[in-house]
């Protein structure tokens, strides 16, 4: 399993609207993507801390395909809510360590 980790500044006064767009527009797009498993959004309580969104993917190829083909449109949807550029990392999730988490995802 692979994780795309996105880190960015978000306008705290626009947090509720950002979450609405994420839930109503972005998540449905993600659910149509081959290999998408889940999204985990983390939001700061203070403006000094950046938000983090982690999307989980079955394979590296699935995550890379999304990044190349679909992510630019998703970024355009959320860009009005951002205060900083988005940094992105693709990492492998070591599922042998977090077996309970992985089991709960597939249940």
N, CA, C and O atoms as a GROMACS GRO file, in nm:
protein
  428
    1UNK      N    1   0.085  -0.116   0.000
    1UNK     CA    2   0.000   0.000   0.000
    1UNK      C    3   0.090   0.123   0.000
    1UNK      O    4   0.198   0.123   0.060
    2UNK      N    5   0.045   0.227  -0.068
    2UNK     CA    6   0.121   0.350  -0.079
    2UNK      C    7   0.039   0.468  -0.029
    2UNK      O    8  -0.084   0.468  -0.035
    3UNK      N    9   0.108   0.568   0.019
    3UNK     CA   10   0.043   0.689   0.069
    3UNK      C   11   0.098   0.811  -0.005
    3UNK      O   12   0.219   0.827  -0.020
    4UNK      N   13   0.006   0.896  -0.050
    4UNK     CA   14   0.042   1.028  -0.102
    4UNK      C   15   0.020   1.124   0.014
    4UNK      O   16  -0.092   1.137   0.064
    5UNK      N   17   0.126   1.190   0.057
    5UNK     CA   18   0.118   1.282   0.169
    5UNK      C   19   0.130   1.423   0.114
    5UNK      O   20   0.231   1.460   0.055
    6UNK      N   21   0.024   1.501   0.135
    6UNK     CA   22   0.021   1.639   0.090
    6UNK      C   23   0.024   1.730   0.211
    6UNK      O   24  -0.049   1.709   0.308
    7UNK      N   25   0.109   1.831   0.205
    7UNK     CA   26   0.119   1.928   0.313
    7UNK      C   27   0.101   2.067   0.254
    7UNK      O   28   0.160   2.100   0.151
    8UNK      N   29   0.018   2.149   0.321
    8UNK     CA   30  -0.012   2.281   0.267
    8UNK      C   31  -0.072   2.369   0.376
    8UNK      O   32  -0.128   2.320   0.474
    9UNK      N   33  -0.059   2.500   0.356
    9UNK     CA   34  -0.125   2.595   0.443
    9UNK      C   35  -0.267   2.615   0.395
    9UNK      O   36  -0.292   2.624   0.274
   10UNK      N   37  -0.360   2.623   0.489
   10UNK     CA   38  -0.500   2.644   0.454
   10UNK      C   39  -0.550   2.767   0.530
   10UNK      O   40  -0.513   2.790   0.645
   11UNK      N   41  -0.635   2.845   0.464
   11UNK     CA   42  -0.694   2.962   0.527
   11UNK      C   43  -0.790   2.914   0.635
   11UNK      O   44  -0.895   2.856   0.605
   12UNK      N   45  -0.754   2.937   0.761
   12UNK     CA   46  -0.835   2.883   0.870
   12UNK      C   47  -0.977   2.935   0.868
   12UNK      O   48  -1.070   2.864   0.908
   13UNK      N   49  -0.997   3.058   0.823
   13UNK     CA   50  -1.133   3.113   0.815
   13UNK      C   51  -1.215   3.045   0.705
   13UNK      O   52  -1.338   3.060   0.702
   14UNK      N   53  -1.149   2.972   0.617
   14UNK     CA   54  -1.216   2.900   0.508
   14UNK      C   55  -1.216   2.749   0.532
   14UNK      O   56  -1.252   2.673   0.443
   15UNK      N   57  -1.177   2.706   0.651
   15UNK     CA   58  -1.165   2.563   0.680
   15UNK      C   59  -1.296   2.488   0.654
   15UNK      O   60  -1.295   2.384   0.589
   16UNK      N   61  -1.408   2.540   0.704
   16UNK     CA   62  -1.536   2.471   0.688
   16UNK      C   63  -1.572   2.457   0.540
   16UNK      O   64  -1.620   2.352   0.497
   17UNK      N   65  -1.548   2.561   0.463
   17UNK     CA   66  -1.578   2.556   0.319
   17UNK      C   67  -1.483   2.459   0.248
   17UNK      O   68  -1.525   2.386   0.159
   18UNK      N   69  -1.356   2.459   0.289
   18UNK     CA   70  -1.258   2.367   0.232
   18UNK      C   71  -1.301   2.223   0.257
   18UNK      O   72  -1.298   2.140   0.166
   19UNK      N   73  -1.342   2.193   0.380
   19UNK     CA   74  -1.385   2.057   0.415
   19UNK      C   75  -1.508   2.018   0.333
   19UNK      O   76  -1.520   1.903   0.292
   20UNK      N   77  -1.597   2.111   0.311
   20UNK     CA   78  -1.716   2.084   0.230
   20UNK      C   79  -1.676   2.046   0.087
   20UNK      O   80  -1.730   1.950   0.031
   21UNK      N   81  -1.585   2.121   0.029
   21UNK     CA   82  -1.536   2.090  -0.107
   21UNK      C   83  -1.465   1.955  -0.107
   21UNK      O   84  -1.485   1.874  -0.198
   22UNK      N   85  -1.383   1.931  -0.007
   22UNK     CA   86  -1.312   1.803   0.002
   22UNK      C   87  -1.412   1.688   0.008
   22UNK      O   88  -1.397   1.589  -0.065
   23UNK      N   89  -1.512   1.699   0.094
   23UNK     CA   90  -1.609   1.592   0.114
   23UNK      C   91  -1.701   1.573  -0.006
   23UNK      O   92  -1.726   1.460  -0.049
   24UNK      N   93  -1.752   1.683  -0.061
   24UNK     CA   94  -1.855   1.675  -0.166
   24UNK      C   95  -1.802   1.669  -0.308
   24UNK      O   96  -1.872   1.622  -0.398
   25UNK      N   97  -1.680   1.715  -0.330
   25UNK     CA   98  -1.627   1.717  -0.466
   25UNK      C   99  -1.502   1.629  -0.484
   25UNK      O  100  -1.493   1.552  -0.580
   26UNK      N  101  -1.408   1.641  -0.390
   26UNK     CA  102  -1.282   1.568  -0.407
   26UNK      C  103  -1.298   1.419  -0.376
   26UNK      O  104  -1.253   1.335  -0.453
   27UNK      N  105  -1.362   1.386  -0.264
   27UNK     CA  106  -1.376   1.245  -0.227
   27UNK      C  107  -1.449   1.164  -0.334
   27UNK      O  108  -1.405   1.053  -0.365
   28UNK      N  109  -1.558   1.214  -0.393
   28UNK     CA  110  -1.621   1.137  -0.501
   28UNK      C  111  -1.527   1.111  -0.619
   28UNK      O  112  -1.532   1.005  -0.681
   29UNK      N  113  -1.441   1.207  -0.650
   29UNK     CA  114  -1.343   1.188  -0.757
   29UNK      C  115  -1.245   1.077  -0.717
   29UNK      O  116  -1.216   0.988  -0.796
   30UNK      N  117  -1.196   1.084  -0.594
   30UNK     CA  118  -1.102   0.984  -0.547
   30UNK      C  119  -1.163   0.844  -0.550
   30UNK      O  120  -1.096   0.748  -0.587
   31UNK      N  121  -1.288   0.833  -0.510
   31UNK     CA  122  -1.354   0.702  -0.506
   31UNK      C  123  -1.366   0.638  -0.644
   31UNK      O  124  -1.378   0.516  -0.654
   32UNK      N  125  -1.364   0.718  -0.748
   32UNK     CA  126  -1.371   0.664  -0.885
   32UNK      C  127  -1.234   0.620  -0.936
   32UNK      O  128  -1.225   0.554  -1.040
   33UNK      N  129  -1.128   0.655  -0.865
   33UNK     CA  130  -0.992   0.624  -0.908
   33UNK      C  131  -0.956   0.479  -0.875
   33UNK      O  132  -0.981   0.432  -0.764
   34UNK      N  133  -0.898   0.411  -0.970
   34UNK     CA  134  -0.850   0.274  -0.948
   34UNK      C  135  -0.744   0.275  -0.838
   34UNK      O  136  -0.649   0.352  -0.842
   35UNK      N  137  -0.764   0.187  -0.741
   35UNK     CA  138  -0.664   0.169  -0.637
   35UNK      C  139  -0.678   0.261  -0.517
   35UNK      O  140  -0.602   0.247  -0.421
   36UNK      N  141  -0.770   0.355  -0.520
   36UNK     CA  142  -0.788   0.444  -0.406
   36UNK      C  143  -0.846   0.365  -0.289
   36UNK      O  144  -0.938   0.285  -0.307
   37UNK      N  145  -0.793   0.388  -0.169
   37UNK     CA  146  -0.838   0.318  -0.050
   37UNK      C  147  -0.909   0.413   0.047
   37UNK      O  148  -1.023   0.388   0.086
   38UNK      N  149  -0.842   0.523   0.085
   38UNK     CA  150  -0.898   0.613   0.186
   38UNK      C  151  -0.822   0.745   0.185
   38UNK      O  152  -0.709   0.753   0.136
   39UNK      N  153  -0.885   0.848   0.240
   39UNK     CA  154  -0.820   0.977   0.260
   39UNK      C  155  -0.829   1.011   0.407
   39UNK      O  156  -0.932   0.992   0.471
   40UNK      N  157  -0.718   1.062   0.460
   40UNK     CA  158  -0.710   1.101   0.600
   40UNK      C  159  -0.669   1.248   0.606
   40UNK      O  160  -0.550   1.279   0.591
   41UNK      N  161  -0.764   1.339   0.626
   41UNK     CA  162  -0.729   1.482   0.634
   41UNK      C  163  -0.700   1.524   0.778
   41UNK      O  164  -0.776   1.492   0.870
   42UNK      N  165  -0.591   1.595   0.797
   42UNK     CA  166  -0.553   1.648   0.927
   42UNK      C  167  -0.545   1.799   0.916
   42UNK      O  168  -0.478   1.852   0.827
   43UNK      N  169  -0.613   1.870   1.007
   43UNK     CA  170  -0.615   2.016   1.002
   43UNK      C  171  -0.558   2.076   1.128
   43UNK      O  172  -0.585   2.026   1.238
   44UNK      N  173  -0.480   2.182   1.114
   44UNK     CA  174  -0.418   2.245   1.230
   44UNK      C  175  -0.518   2.328   1.309
   44UNK      O  176  -0.623   2.369   1.257
   45UNK      N  177  -0.484   2.353   1.434
   45UNK     CA  178  -0.565   2.443   1.516
   45UNK      C  179  -0.510   2.584   1.512
   45UNK      O  180  -0.577   2.679   1.553
   46UNK      N  181  -0.389   2.600   1.462
   46UNK     CA  182  -0.326   2.731   1.453
   46UNK      C  183  -0.271   2.751   1.312
   46UNK      O  184  -0.238   2.654   1.244
   47UNK      N  185  -0.260   2.876   1.267
   47UNK     CA  186  -0.213   2.901   1.129
   47UNK      C  187  -0.066   2.869   1.106
   47UNK      O  188  -0.023   2.859   0.991
   48UNK      N  189   0.012   2.852   1.213
   48UNK     CA  190   0.155   2.822   1.195
   48UNK      C  191   0.178   2.678   1.148
   48UNK      O  192   0.284   2.646   1.094
   49UNK      N  193   0.080   2.593   1.169
   49UNK     CA  194   0.093   2.451   1.135
   49UNK      C  195   0.020   2.424   1.004
   49UNK      O  196  -0.091   2.472   0.982
   50UNK      N  197   0.083   2.348   0.919
   50UNK     CA  198   0.020   2.317   0.790
   50UNK      C  199  -0.076   2.200   0.803
   50UNK      O  200  -0.063   2.115   0.891
   51UNK      N  201  -0.174   2.197   0.713
   51UNK     CA  202  -0.266   2.084   0.703
   51UNK      C  203  -0.194   1.970   0.632
   51UNK      O  204  -0.102   1.993   0.554
   52UNK      N  205  -0.238   1.849   0.661
   52UNK     CA  206  -0.182   1.730   0.597
   52UNK      C  207  -0.297   1.643   0.550
   52UNK      O  208  -0.388   1.612   0.627
   53UNK      N  209  -0.293   1.603   0.425
   53UNK     CA  210  -0.389   1.506   0.371
   53UNK      C  211  -0.310   1.385   0.326
   53UNK      O  212  -0.212   1.396   0.251
   54UNK      N  213  -0.353   1.269   0.372
   54UNK     CA  214  -0.288   1.144   0.333
   54UNK      C  215  -0.391   1.062   0.258
   54UNK      O  216  -0.497   1.028   0.312
   55UNK      N  217  -0.361   1.030   0.134
   55UNK     CA  218  -0.448   0.939   0.060
   55UNK      C  219  -0.375   0.806   0.045
   55UNK      O  220  -0.255   0.802   0.015
   56UNK      N  221  -0.449   0.700   0.066
   56UNK     CA  222  -0.392   0.565   0.060
   56UNK      C  223  -0.431   0.498  -0.071
   56UNK      O  224  -0.544   0.510  -0.117
   57UNK      N  225  -0.335   0.428  -0.130
   57UNK     CA  226  -0.350   0.365  -0.261
   57UNK      C  227  -0.300   0.222  -0.257
   57UNK      O  228  -0.206   0.191  -0.184
   58UNK      N  229  -0.362   0.136  -0.334
   58UNK     CA  230  -0.321  -0.004  -0.338
   58UNK      C  231  -0.180  -0.022  -0.392
   58UNK      O  232  -0.101  -0.099  -0.338
   59UNK      N  233  -0.146   0.051  -0.500
   59UNK     CA  234  -0.014   0.036  -0.561
   59UNK      C  235   0.046   0.171  -0.593
   59UNK      O  236  -0.024   0.272  -0.601
   60UNK      N  237   0.177   0.171  -0.611
   60UNK     CA  238   0.247   0.293  -0.653
   60UNK      C  239   0.193   0.341  -0.788
   60UNK      O  240   0.174   0.460  -0.808
   61UNK      N  241   0.167   0.248  -0.878
   61UNK     CA  242   0.116   0.284  -1.011
   61UNK      C  243  -0.019   0.356  -1.000
   61UNK      O  244  -0.044   0.452  -1.072
   62UNK      N  245  -0.107   0.309  -0.910
   62UNK     CA  246  -0.236   0.374  -0.890
   62UNK      C  247  -0.217   0.518  -0.844
   62UNK      O  248  -0.279   0.610  -0.897
   63UNK      N  249  -0.131   0.537  -0.745
   63UNK     CA  250  -0.106   0.671  -0.690
   63UNK      C  251  -0.042   0.762  -0.795
   63UNK      O  252  -0.078   0.879  -0.806
   64UNK      N  253   0.051   0.709  -0.870
   64UNK     CA  254   0.118   0.789  -0.973
   64UNK      C  255   0.023   0.825  -1.087
   64UNK      O  256   0.029   0.936  -1.140
   65UNK      N  257  -0.064   0.733  -1.123
   65UNK     CA  258  -0.163   0.762  -1.228
   65UNK      C  259  -0.255   0.876  -1.184
   65UNK      O  260  -0.281   0.969  -1.260
   66UNK      N  261  -0.304   0.868  -1.061
   66UNK     CA  262  -0.389   0.975  -1.008
   66UNK      C  263  -0.314   1.108  -1.008
   66UNK      O  264  -0.368   1.210  -1.049
   67UNK      N  265  -0.189   1.106  -0.962
   67UNK     CA  266  -0.110   1.230  -0.954
   67UNK      C  267  -0.094   1.295  -1.090
   67UNK      O  268  -0.096   1.417  -1.103
   68UNK      N  269  -0.077   1.212  -1.192
   68UNK     CA  270  -0.053   1.264  -1.327
   68UNK      C  271  -0.182   1.304  -1.398
   68UNK      O  272  -0.188   1.409  -1.462
   69UNK      N  273  -0.285   1.221  -1.387
   69UNK     CA  274  -0.405   1.240  -1.468
   69UNK      C  275  -0.516   1.321  -1.401
   69UNK      O  276  -0.585   1.396  -1.470
   70UNK      N  277  -0.535   1.307  -1.271
   70UNK     CA  278  -0.652   1.365  -1.206
   70UNK      C  279  -0.617   1.475  -1.107
   70UNK      O  280  -0.692   1.571  -1.093
   71UNK      N  281  -0.506   1.462  -1.038
   71UNK     CA  282  -0.471   1.557  -0.933
   71UNK      C  283  -0.467   1.703  -0.979
   71UNK      O  284  -0.509   1.789  -0.902
   72UNK      N  285  -0.418   1.736  -1.098
   72UNK     CA  286  -0.418   1.878  -1.138
   72UNK      C  287  -0.557   1.943  -1.131
   72UNK      O  288  -0.568   2.059  -1.091
   73UNK      N  289  -0.662   1.871  -1.168
   73UNK     CA  290  -0.798   1.925  -1.159
   73UNK      C  291  -0.842   1.938  -1.015
   73UNK      O  292  -0.910   2.035  -0.979
   74UNK      N  293  -0.805   1.842  -0.932
   74UNK     CA  294  -0.839   1.849  -0.789
   74UNK      C  295  -0.768   1.968  -0.724
   74UNK      O  296  -0.828   2.041  -0.646
   75UNK      N  297  -0.643   1.986  -0.756
   75UNK     CA  298  -0.568   2.100  -0.702
   75UNK      C  299  -0.634   2.232  -0.739
   75UNK      O  300  -0.641   2.323  -0.657
   76UNK      N  301  -0.682   2.243  -0.861
   76UNK     CA  302  -0.749   2.365  -0.904
   76UNK      C  303  -0.875   2.392  -0.820
   76UNK      O  304  -0.908   2.508  -0.794
   77UNK      N  305  -0.944   2.286  -0.777
   77UNK     CA  306  -1.064   2.301  -0.694
   77UNK      C  307  -1.033   2.357  -0.556
   77UNK      O  308  -1.109   2.437  -0.502
   78UNK      N  309  -0.921   2.315  -0.499
   78UNK     CA  310  -0.890   2.353  -0.361
   78UNK      C  311  -0.794   2.471  -0.350
   78UNK      O  312  -0.776   2.526  -0.242
   79UNK      N  313  -0.734   2.509  -0.458
   79UNK     CA  314  -0.633   2.616  -0.457
   79UNK      C  315  -0.682   2.746  -0.393
   79UNK      O  316  -0.604   2.811  -0.324
   80UNK      N  317  -0.809   2.788  -0.413
   80UNK     CA  318  -0.855   2.912  -0.350
   80UNK      C  319  -0.851   2.910  -0.196
   80UNK      O  320  -0.858   3.016  -0.134
   81UNK      N  321  -0.839   2.793  -0.136
   81UNK     CA  322  -0.838   2.781   0.010
   81UNK      C  323  -0.697   2.774   0.068
   81UNK      O  324  -0.681   2.772   0.190
   82UNK      N  325  -0.597   2.770  -0.017
   82UNK     CA  326  -0.460   2.747   0.027
   82UNK      C  327  -0.383   2.876   0.049
   82UNK      O  328  -0.406   2.976  -0.019
   83UNK      N  329  -0.291   2.871   0.145
   83UNK     CA  330  -0.204   2.986   0.171
   83UNK      C  331  -0.060   2.958   0.130
   83UNK      O  332   0.022   3.049   0.126
   84UNK      N  333  -0.030   2.832   0.101
   84UNK     CA  334   0.106   2.794   0.059
   84UNK      C  335   0.095   2.693  -0.055
   84UNK      O  336  -0.010   2.631  -0.074
   85UNK      N  337   0.203   2.675  -0.130
   85UNK     CA  338   0.204   2.567  -0.228
   85UNK      C  339   0.192   2.431  -0.160
   85UNK      O  340   0.227   2.417  -0.042
   86UNK      N  341   0.145   2.334  -0.233
   86UNK     CA  342   0.132   2.197  -0.182
   86UNK      C  343   0.262   2.123  -0.205
   86UNK      O  344   0.318   2.125  -0.315
   87UNK      N  345   0.311   2.058  -0.100
   87UNK     CA  346   0.424   1.968  -0.117
   87UNK      C  347   0.369   1.826  -0.111
   87UNK      O  348   0.280   1.795  -0.031
   88UNK      N  349   0.422   1.740  -0.197
   88UNK     CA  350   0.370   1.604  -0.209
   88UNK      C  351   0.484   1.504  -0.197
   88UNK      O  352   0.591   1.521  -0.253
   89UNK      N  353   0.456   1.397  -0.122
   89UNK     CA  354   0.550   1.285  -0.111
   89UNK      C  355   0.471   1.157  -0.135
   89UNK      O  356   0.354   1.148  -0.098
   90UNK      N  357   0.535   1.061  -0.196
   90UNK     CA  358   0.477   0.928  -0.214
   90UNK      C  359   0.564   0.830  -0.136
   90UNK      O  360   0.684   0.818  -0.160
   91UNK      N  361   0.501   0.761  -0.042
   91UNK     CA  362   0.577   0.668   0.043
   91UNK      C  363   0.503   0.535   0.053
   91UNK      O  364   0.382   0.528   0.034
   92UNK      N  365   0.580   0.431   0.083
   92UNK     CA  366   0.519   0.300   0.102
   92UNK      C  367   0.474   0.287   0.247
   92UNK      O  368   0.548   0.322   0.339
   93UNK      N  369   0.354   0.236   0.267
   93UNK     CA  370   0.302   0.208   0.400
   93UNK      C  371   0.346   0.067   0.438
   93UNK      O  372   0.311  -0.029   0.369
   94UNK      N  373   0.420   0.055   0.545
   94UNK     CA  374   0.467  -0.076   0.590
   94UNK      C  375   0.354  -0.144   0.665
   94UNK      O  376   0.338  -0.125   0.785
   95UNK      N  377   0.276  -0.222   0.593
   95UNK     CA  378   0.155  -0.281   0.648
   95UNK      C  379   0.181  -0.389   0.753
   95UNK      O  380   0.090  -0.424   0.828
   96UNK      N  381   0.302  -0.442   0.759
   96UNK     CA  382   0.330  -0.544   0.860
   96UNK      C  383   0.336  -0.484   1.000
   96UNK      O  384   0.325  -0.556   1.099
   97UNK      N  385   0.352  -0.352   1.009
   97UNK     CA  386   0.360  -0.286   1.139
   97UNK      C  387   0.222  -0.242   1.187
   97UNK      O  388   0.195  -0.242   1.307
   98UNK      N  389   0.136  -0.204   1.095
   98UNK     CA  390   0.005  -0.149   1.131
   98UNK      C  391  -0.107  -0.243   1.085
   98UNK      O  392  -0.200  -0.200   1.018
   99UNK      N  393  -0.096  -0.368   1.121
   99UNK     CA  394  -0.190  -0.470   1.075
   99UNK      C  395  -0.334  -0.438   1.115
   99UNK      O  396  -0.426  -0.458   1.034
  100UNK      N  397  -0.357  -0.389   1.236
  100UNK     CA  398  -0.493  -0.358   1.281
  100UNK      C  399  -0.554  -0.248   1.195
  100UNK      O  400  -0.672  -0.256   1.159
  101UNK      N  401  -0.477  -0.147   1.161
  101UNK     CA  402  -0.524  -0.038   1.076
  101UNK      C  403  -0.561  -0.091   0.939
  101UNK      O  404  -0.668  -0.058   0.887
  102UNK      N  405  -0.477  -0.171   0.880
  102UNK     CA  406  -0.503  -0.225   0.747
  102UNK      C  407  -0.627  -0.315   0.751
  102UNK      O  408  -0.710  -0.309   0.660
  103UNK      N  409  -0.640  -0.397   0.854
  103UNK     CA  410  -0.758  -0.483   0.868
  103UNK      C  411  -0.887  -0.400   0.875
  103UNK      O  412  -0.988  -0.438   0.817
  104UNK      N  413  -0.882  -0.289   0.946
  104UNK     CA  414  -1.002  -0.206   0.959
  104UNK      C  415  -1.038  -0.140   0.826
  104UNK      O  416  -1.155  -0.113   0.801
  105UNK      N  417  -0.939  -0.112   0.742
  105UNK     CA  418  -0.966  -0.053   0.612
  105UNK      C  419  -1.036  -0.151   0.518
  105UNK      O  420  -1.123  -0.111   0.441
  106UNK      N  421  -0.999  -0.275   0.525
  106UNK     CA  422  -1.056  -0.374   0.433
  106UNK      C  423  -1.183  -0.437   0.486
  106UNK      O  424  -1.250  -0.512   0.415
  107UNK      N  425  -1.218  -0.409   0.611
  107UNK     CA  426  -1.340  -0.467   0.670
  107UNK      C  427  -1.467  -0.403   0.615
  107UNK      O  428  -1.577  -0.440   0.654
   0.00000   0.00000   0.00000
